[in-house]
Structures are given as structure tokens and as C-alpha cells.
Amino acid sequence: MDDRLAEFDLRPQPTAERPLLGVTILVVEDSRYASEAIRLMSLRSGARLRRADCLASAERHLNVYSPTVAIIDLGLPDGSGLDLIASMAATKQRVQVILGTSGAEREAAEAAVLASGADGFIPKPVSSVAAYQEAILAHLPHAQQPNGPRVVTTVNVDPDPLALREDLSHAMDLLALERPPVGYLRRFLIGVARGVKDSSLEDHAARMSETLGAPDRAALRAILSGRIQAVGAVV
């Protein structure tokens, strides 16, 4: 930035302890648990965060303001995050940093994200503050980087269990529909399960059939109910 203009720049300047000061992040993520993890890491890093839980909500946000960084989940309830990434990457007033995120197989998901025009990829689960900061700072211009050595924190964040309970309850609501969106529900539950390292739930979700007959639905409902009760006992 020109020194003559720097004195008029009222944006907070990044520091070694809070390297994302002055950065506004839009996270497009349907999981409350994953969103809470990103919120906590953003808070520790000094960034402001806005959240959209679907493509339509993201479009409304982008029509009102332009974030510095967009972090976009690939599996959203009303479509693919790849479409939003491609649309954002093609606009004249492009968001400075566009990142995709997914709990799917990393190699394939990252390749799809970059092919759609994103700057980078963040694999789920996202819990390391240092890795989160690095994923964003790697794509910000030098003028928005903190001066001098940066404090690298090894801290991981632990989202509020109530956020996990919201995700599990959301899955239960979808399961109660006459025609559950099985493909979306499978991806959603796999992402949630990986976020909390619940291999049993992940395996069950991965085996969901497209028809999801009454016995399978009842079994999944019982599993989710047990997880919700377990979370309730913790909080």
C-alpha cells in the first residue's frame, strides 16, 4: 500500500498474534459444528466472520457486501459449492481469496475445487488454528500479511457440543421427511461424523442405500437418537 494512503486506511492491521485482523470471511457451510469450529478459529485469528448455510443465503450475502475470503463447502442442501466457486471466480469484482472445503476424499475434492477456480482447499475436519491461518495467509497479498515473525499456535478448537446436537437434530428432521434427500443426508452425516471422529456413524452413513427402506431408516434414527442423547448428557 502507498505510504501516503496508509495513514488514511482505517482497517485494523494484522499482528503476529492476530494475523487475520482486518479480514472478513464468508463461510458457506451447512454444518453448525463445522461453522462453529471456523468461528472459533477466526475469532482467535482476529477475523470477522459471516455465515451462510446454503447457496441462496450465500448469494444474498454477496449481493450486499464483498468479503475478503470465502470458504465454501462443496455439499450444500440446495446444490454444489463448486457452482458457487465457479461463479465467484468468474466475476469482475472477485473475492480476494476463494477456498473450497470438504470432508470427502481429499485428492478428488481438492482437484475439483481448483478446477472450478478456487485459490486453495481446506480439508475437513478443520480444527488447527495454525493450519487455518496458513491456508488463508498463503493467498493474501503482502500488504495484508502481519509484519515480522508470526506466532504459530498449536492450539486446536473444540466447538460447543450444542452445535453438534443441532447437526444431528437436522439429520433427524430430514430423515422424518416422506422422501428424505438421501444423497445429501449421506454426505452431511459423513462430514459430521468425520468432524467428531465418529467412525461408527460414518460407516453407517456411507452404507445408506438410495431407497432407504423402513428398517434402514429405523436403524439410522436409533443411532442418531442415541448420539443426541449422549450430547445432551455432556452439556
C-alpha positions in Angstrom: 0.0 0.0 0.0 1.3 3.5 -0.8 2.7 5.2 2.4 0.7 8.3 1.6 -2.6 6.3 1.7 -1.6 4.1 4.6 -2.4 6.8 7.2 -6.0 7.0 5.9 -6.5 3.3 6.0 -8.8 2.7 9.0 -8.8 -1.1 8.7 -7.3 -3.0 11.6 -3.8 -4.0 10.7 -2.7 -7.7 11.2 -0.4 -8.5 14.0 1.8 -11.6 14.8 -0.8 -12.7 17.4 -3.9 -11.9 15.3 -2.7 -12.3 11.7 -6.2 -12.0 10.2 -7.2 -8.7 11.6 -9.0 -6.6 9.0 -10.1 -9.7 7.1 -13.8 -10.5 6.7 -14.6 -14.2 6.0 -17.8 -15.6 4.5 -18.2 -19.3 5.3 -20.8 -21.2 3.3 -21.4 -24.2 5.4 -24.5 -26.2 6.4 -23.0 -27.9 9.4 -23.3 -25.9 12.6 -20.5 -27.8 14.2 -18.1 -27.1 11.3 -19.2 -23.5 11.3 -18.6 -23.2 15.0 -15.0 -24.5 14.6 -14.4 -21.9 11.9 -15.9 -19.2 14.0 -13.6 -20.0 16.9 -10.5 -20.1 14.7 -11.5 -16.8 13.1 -12.0 -15.2 16.5 -8.6 -16.4 17.7 -7.1 -15.0 14.5 -8.7 -11.6 14.6 -11.0 -12.1 11.5 -14.7 -11.2 11.2 -17.0 -14.0 10.2 -20.3 -14.2 8.4 -22.1 -17.5 7.7 -24.4 -18.7 5.0 -25.9 -22.2 5.2 -26.8 -22.7 1.6 -26.2 -21.3 -1.9 -29.3 -19.0 -1.8 -28.1 -17.4 1.5 -24.6 -17.0 0.1 -25.9 -15.2 -2.9 -27.8 -12.8 -0.6 -24.7 -12.1 1.4 -22.6 -11.5 -1.7 -25.2 -9.1 -3.1 -24.8 -6.9 0.0 -21.1 -6.9 0.7 -17.8 -8.3 -0.6 -15.8 -10.4 1.9 -12.0 -10.7 1.8 -12.2 -14.5 2.0 -14.9 -17.1 1.1 -14.7 -20.6 2.4 -17.2 -22.8 0.6 -18.3 -26.3 1.5 -19.0 -28.5 -1.5 -22.0 -30.4 -0.3 -24.8 -27.9 0.3 -28.6 -28.5 0.7 -29.6 -26.6 -2.4 -26.7 -27.5 -4.8 -23.0 -27.9 -5.2 -20.5 -25.5 -3.7 -18.4 -26.0 -6.9 -21.0 -24.0 -8.9 -20.7 -21.1 -6.4 -16.9 -21.2 -6.6 -17.0 -21.1 -10.4 -19.5 -18.2 -10.4 -17.5 -16.2 -7.9 -14.2 -16.9 -9.7 -15.6 -15.5 -12.9 -16.9 -12.2 -11.6 -15.0 -9.0 -12.2 -15.1 -7.9 -8.6 -13.7 -11.2 -7.5 -13.3 -12.1 -3.8 -9.6 -11.9 -3.0 -9.4 -15.5 -1.7 -11.7 -18.3 -2.5 -11.2 -21.6 -0.7 -13.2 -24.8 -1.0 -13.7 -27.2 1.9 -15.0 -30.8 2.1 -14.9 -33.9 4.2 -14.8 -36.1 1.0 -11.7 -37.8 -0.3 -9.1 -35.0 -0.3 -7.4 -35.6 -3.6 -10.6 -35.7 -5.7 -12.2 -32.8 -3.8 -9.1 -30.6 -4.0 -8.8 -31.2 -7.7 -12.4 -30.3 -8.3 -12.1 -27.1 -6.2 -9.1 -25.9 -8.0 -10.6 -26.7 -11.4 -13.6 -24.6 -10.5 -11.4 -21.6 -10.0 -10.7 -21.6 -6.2 -7.3 -20.5 -4.8 -7.0 -23.4 -2.4 -8.6 -26.1 -0.4 -9.1 -26.8 3.3 -9.8 -30.5 4.2 -12.3 -31.3 6.9 -12.2 -31.6 9.8 -10.8 -28.1 10.4 -9.6 -27.7 14.0 -6.0 -26.5 13.9 -5.7 -22.7 14.3 -2.2 -22.7 12.7 -3.3 -24.7 9.7 -6.4 -22.5 9.3 -4.4 -19.3 9.4 -1.8 -20.6 6.9 -4.5 -21.7 4.4 -5.7 -18.1 4.3 -2.5 -16.2 4.6 -0.9 -18.2 1.8 -3.2 -16.4 -0.7 -3.4 -12.9 0.8 -1.3 -10.1 -0.7 1.8 -9.0 1.2 0.2 -5.8 2.3 -2.4 -7.8 4.3 0.2 -10.0 5.9 1.5 -9.4 9.5 4.9 -7.8 9.7 7.8 -9.7 11.3 7.7 -13.3 12.7 4.3 -14.8 13.2 3.3 -16.6 16.4 2.4 -20.2 15.3 -0.1 -21.6 17.7 -0.6 -25.4 18.1 -4.0 -24.9 19.7 -7.0 -26.8 18.4 -10.5 -25.7 18.9 -13.4 -27.6 20.4 -16.8 -26.4 19.2 -19.8 -26.2 21.5 -21.4 -29.7 21.7 -24.8 -27.9 21.2 -23.7 -27.2 17.6 -23.2 -31.0 17.1 -26.6 -31.6 18.6 -28.1 -29.2 16.1 -26.5 -31.1 13.2 -27.8 -34.4 14.5 -31.3 -33.0 15.0 -31.2 -31.6 11.5 -30.4 -35.0 10.2 -33.3 -36.5 12.2 -35.6 -33.9 10.7 -34.5 -34.8 7.2 -34.9 -38.5 8.0 -38.5 -37.8 9.1 -39.5 -36.5 5.6 -41.6 -38.7 3.4 -38.9 -38.6 0.8 -35.6 -37.9 2.5 -32.8 -36.4 0.3 -30.7 -39.5 0.8 -27.7 -38.3 -1.2 -27.4 -35.0 0.6 -28.1 -36.7 4.0 -25.4 -39.2 3.4 -22.8 -36.5 2.6 -23.9 -34.4 5.5 -23.7 -37.2 8.1 -20.3 -38.4 6.8 -19.0 -34.8 7.2 -20.4 -34.5 10.7 -19.0 -37.9 11.7 -15.6 -37.1 10.4 -15.6 -33.8 12.3 -16.1 -35.6 15.6 -14.2 -38.7 14.6 -17.2 -41.0 15.0 -16.2 -43.9 12.7 -19.3 -45.9 13.5 -21.7 -43.2 12.4 -19.5 -42.5 9.3 -19.6 -46.2 8.3 -23.4 -46.4 8.8 -23.9 -43.2 6.7 -21.6 -44.4 4.0 -23.7 -47.6 3.7 -27.0 -45.8 3.3 -28.9 -47.1 0.3 -30.7 -44.7 -2.1 -34.1 -46.4 -1.3 -33.6 -46.1 2.5 -36.3 -48.6 3.4 -38.2 -48.6 6.7 -35.7 -51.0 8.5 -32.7 -48.9 7.5 -34.5 -45.7 8.4 -35.4 -47.0 11.8 -31.8 -48.1 12.4 -30.4 -44.7 11.5 -33.0 -43.0 13.6 -31.9 -45.1 16.6 -28.3 -44.2 16.0 -28.9 -40.5 15.7 -31.2 -40.5 18.7 -28.5 -42.2 20.8 -25.9 -39.6 19.7 -28.3 -36.7 20.5 -28.9 -38.2 24.0 -25.2 -38.6 24.5 -24.5 -35.0 23.6 -27.3 -33.9 25.9 -25.7 -35.8 28.8 -22.4 -34.0 28.2 -23.9 -30.5 28.1 
